[in-house]
């Protein structure tokens, strides 16, 4: 929903000792720096998300975070801190135990 049309969404998984790291990369609107943690709150949508897509309730990342917390993990959001354009590479990352 928040990826630029005709762009690829890359999902990468790396397994290490008793854990798997999952990274999801896509090109889309950046989240404002002050909202990087708020995007995981129930019903929160960053202004860039509201502008980019009228759809959405702000529960997708919250649900994901709830599932990960049940597995003693959490999801993190990263972007290129030097990028000045409003759209670019967004990265979400989390780890899960394999046992």
N, C-alpha and C positions, 0 to 999 in steps of 0.2 A: 504494500500500500504506500510506503514511503520511499520506495526506490524509484530512481529516474527510469522512465520508459525505455525499453530495449537495452537496459543494463543488466549485467549478470549479478547474481547474489552468490557469493562464494562461502561455502561451509567447509571448514577445515577441522579435522580431528587428529589429535596427537595423543598417543598413549604413553604414559610413563609409569613408573612403579606404583601400582594400585590406584591410578587416577587416569582419567581421560580429560583432556582440555579441548573445549569446543570453541571455535572462533567463527563468527558470522560477519562477513564483510559485504557492504553494499554502498552504492553511491546514492546519496539523498541529502535532504536538508540537515544541517547541523543543529544540534541541541545547544542552546545558549549555555555558557559556562556555569552560570548560577543555577541552572536547572538540571545539571548532570545527575544528581541524586534524586531529584523530584520526579524524574520520568518513571521511576519504579513505584511511585505512590499511586494508589487506587484513584482513578478518574482524572489524573493529571495528564494534560497534553501541552507540550511546549508550543509557543506561538508559531514557530516554524512548521510544526506538524499541522496545526490548524490551517495555516495558509496553503500548505502543499496538498492536503487532502481533507475534504470536508467530512469524510467518514471516520469513524472511530470513537470509542468511548473512554479510552485511556485505561483499559484494564489488561491489555495483552502483556505488557512488561511486568505489571503487578502480579499477574497469575504466574508467569515464569519465575519471578522472584520468590513467590510463595512455595512453589514446587522445589526450587533449589534450596531454600531455607530448610525444608523438611529433610534434605540430604546434607545438611551442614555446609552449604555452599552459597554463593551469591553471584549475580551477574554484574559485570562491569561494562561501562561505556567509555570508548576512547575515540578521539578524533585528532587530526593534525592540528596542533595548537598554533601553528604558523600560517595556516590557511586563512585567507581573508575573504574568499568568496562565500556565499551563503549555502552552497551545495558542494559536497565532496565525499571523501571516504569516511564512512562510519564503521566502527568495529565494536561488536558485543562479544564478550568472552566470559566463559565460566568453566569450572571443573567439577567433575563428578567422580565418586569412588567407583572402582570396577569390581569391588568385592563387597 
